[in-house]
Amino acid sequence: MPTPSAQLLDGKALALKMQQVLAQQIQQQQPQQGRPPGLAVLMVGNNPASAAYVRNKERACERVGIASFGQHFPESVSQAELIAAIHQLNADPRVDGILVQLPLPSHLDATAVLYAITPRKDADGLHPENLGRLVRGEPGLRSCTPAGIMELLSAYNIPLAGLQAVVVGRSILVGKPLALMLLEANATPVIAHSRSQDLAALTRQADVLVAAVGQPGLITAEMVKPGAVVIDVGINRVEDAGGKASVVGDVDFEGVRSRCDWITPVPGGVGPMTVTMLLYNTVLTYSEQSKASYNG
């Protein structure tokens, strides 16, 4: 008998549902706030992938009623100019969230730029103060991609307590914060990376396997435990022999889907959830400001 294909974890559908809830929340709060929530996405240079992400974010803002204060800087922008722009947005009462689109050109110090964002407007949850709150299990703004993955697992009623989770990738954007969130949900996380020995032996132990390294098709069927939940964070642009471009993940989707129970598609899995959590963080800050004004 052929093995049935995995069920899809549909991030696109969940994202739209969450965005509808956010839109209603904004409509309810806007009269007392006297303004909509505001998000500023800062982009440097002309990276086509970054430009596409920024457009997606701005369209999502429009859908839910968030005002966009995006700024686009030339590749040659200096560190001082970029940080000055962030300081202006920190002081702007119309702006609830600030995000710097990564990666930045090599002459800019991304860490210093992210540190310049005031923690309560850190819509991407990457400021050390917000990461510290995550480590301590305290409330705070959470990094968008890992938070989106956790929302997706929760929405599909996948219980994590006691499960072995393997995260392939140790970035500050995904791998490290996701391992902490999985730990908070009582899973047992392992972070695998480029220096890990026998990656396949590690991944085959995973009840929940997350691939977040940016290598097309890295995770193949023989690396996956039967019945696992597979989360593909990779977004890789590839071209076929005829020069036609497509977007694929870090997981060999067709090979793996016959072996696991649940899998995220690419596109349409983690990506829409990342954008939605960015909106969620912005509205969270806006709502807290609204409460402060109301109780003022």
N, C-alpha and C positions, 0 to 999 in steps of 0.2 A: 504493500500500500504506500502511495506517495505521502511524504510528510506534509501536513498542512502548512500554508504560509503563515508567518507571524501576523498578528494584528498590528495596525498602525497606531502610533501615538501621534495624533493629528494636532500639531502645534498651531497650524493656521486656524482651525475651527475654534480651538480654545482661546486663542489670542483675540479673535473677533468677539467672542462671548465676553471676555474680560474687558475689552475696550468699550462694549456697550454699557457695562456696569460703571466704568470710569466716566463715560459721557453723562450718565444720569447723576452721578455724584457731583460732577462739575456744575451741572444745571441747577442742582439744589443749593450749592454753596456760593455760586457766583453773586446772587443778589446781596448777601451780607458782606462778601469780600469786596464787591464793587469792581472786580476785574476777573479775567480768566487766569488760570495757572499759566506760567511762562517757562519755556525751556529754550536754552541757548546751546546749539551744537556748533562747535568751532572746528573748522577743517582747514588744513594747511596743504597747499599744493593741488595737483590734479590727478591723484591716484583714482583710476576709474572705479575700482571696487569701493573705495571710500566714498566717492561721489554718489554711487548707487545706494549705499547704506544711508547716507545723509538724506537723500531724496525720500527713501522709505520712511525714515523717522519723521520728516516734515509732513509727509502725507498722513501718517498715523496721528500726528498732533492735530492736524486739521480735522480729521474724522471725529476725534473725541472733544474738541473744543479747547485745546491748549494753544496758546499764542507762541509762535516761533520767533526767537531772537538770534537766529543763526548768523555766523560771520565766516566768510571765506577769505583766507589769507594767502598771499603768493608764497611759493616755495622758499623765497629768499627772506621771509619774515625773521626778525631777530627774536631771541629769547626774551629780551626786555619788552619788546612790543607785544608779544603774545601774553606775557604775564600781566602787563598793564591792562590789556583788554579783559583778562579774567578778573582783575581787581575791580574794574568798572562794573562788571556783571555781578560780582559779589555784593556790591553796594546798591545795585538796582532793585528797588522793591517790587518791580513787575516780574522779576526772574526768580523762579523757585528751584530750577535745576540747571546745572551746567555740565556739559559733556565735551571732552576733547576727543575728536576722532583719531584713533590710533591705527597704524603706526605714524609717527612723526618723522620728518626728514632727519638725517643723521646728525646735522649740526645743532639740533635742539635736544635739550635734556628733558626727556618725557617725565622722569620722576619729579623734577623740580616744577614742571608745569602742572602736574596733577596735585602736588602739594600746595600749589597756589590757590586751588579751589577751596572755598570755605566748606568745612565738613557737612554742614546742614544743606548745602546746595549741590553736594557731590552725587549727581544723579546716577553715576555708574558705580557707586559704592567702592571706589578704589583708594580713597584717602586713608592714610594709616589709622586715623581715629575710627573710621567705619569698619575697617578690617579688624582692628583691635576689639571692637564691640562684638564682631562675629566670633572671634577667638574666645571671648569671655561669655558668649551666649546671651549677650544683652541686645535689646531692641536697637535698630539702627538701619540705615540704608544699606541694602545688600547688592553685591555685584550682579548685574542684570542677567547674564547668561546662566550662571549656576542657579540663581533664584528662579529663572524661567524653567529650568530643568526640574527643579523640586516641585513647582506648581503643576507641571505636566504629569509627573509621577503621582502626585496627590489627586489630580482630577480623574485619573484612570484607576484610582483605588489600588495602587500597587504598594503593599505594605513593605516597608524597608527594615523594620526592626529585626535584628538578628541576621540579616542578609550580608553576604560577602560582596563588597563593591570594589571594582578595580577601575581607577581613572587613569587613562593613558594620556599623559601630558601634565606638566607641573607649572604652567604659567600662573601669574598672579591674576589674570583675567578669568580663567576657568578652573584649572586643575586644583590649585591650592584652596581657594574658597569653597569649591564644590566638595572637596574631601571633608572640610569642616562642617558643611551643611549636612552631608550624609552621616557624619558622626553624631551630629545633633539629633538626627532622626533615628539614632540607635542602630544604624548599619555599621559594618566593620570595613572601613575604607583602606585601600592600598593605593599609593600613587606610583605608577610605573612611568619610566622616562627613557631617554636615549641611552643611558648607562645601565639600565636594568638588564640583568642576565636572563636569557630564555624568556622573552616576552610572552610567547605562546603558552608556556607553562603557567604563567601568572594569569593571563586572560581566561584560560580554560577553567579557572577556579571561580570566576565571577558569576554571581547571580545577577548582578547589575554591572554591565560593562559600558564605560563611557570613553569614547575616542575623541580626543581634542588635541591633535598634533599638526594638522594641516598637511597630511600626506595621503593623496588619493588612494583608496582601496587598501590601506595598510592592514585593516582587520579582515581576515578571510574566514570562511566557514569553519575550517579546522581549528581556529583559535577561539571558538565560541562554545561555551558549555550549552548542551541541549536544554531548551526551556528558559534561557536567560532573557533578561531585558537589556536591549542594546540601544544606547543613546549616541547618536552621531552628531558631533558638534562641528565637524569639518565642513568648510565651504571652499571648494577648490575649483578653479576654472581650468578646464582641460579642452584641448582641441583634438578632433579625430583626424584621420589621414587626409580627409578632404578639406580640412581647415575650419570645420564647423565647431563652434564653441558650445560647451555645456557646463553645468555646475554639478559636481559630485562631492560626496562626503569622504570621510576617512575610512568608511566601512564599505566592503564589497556587498552592496545592498542585495543584489539578486542571489548571490551565494549564501549570504548569512540569513536571509529572511526565512528560508526553509528549515533553519536549525533552531531559531529562537522563538520565544512566545510573543514578545513585543519589540517593535523597532520604530525609530523615528525616520521619516523620509528626508531626503535632501534634494531640492528645497522643500519647505513646508513643515519642518519639524521644529528644531530648536530656534532657528532664525526669527520667526514671527514672535516667539515667546521673549526673546532678548529685547526686541523693540517694545513689546507690551510692558515688560518690567521697568523699562526706562520711563515710560509714561506713568506707571504705577508709582515709582519713586518720586516723580515730580508732583503728582497729585497728593501723595502722602505729606510732603513738605508743605504744600499749599494748604492742606487741611489742618495741619498743626498750627500754621500761621493764623488760619481762620479761627481756630479754637482760642488761640492766644489773644486775638483781637476781641473776640466775643466775651472772653472772661476778663479782658483788660481793665 
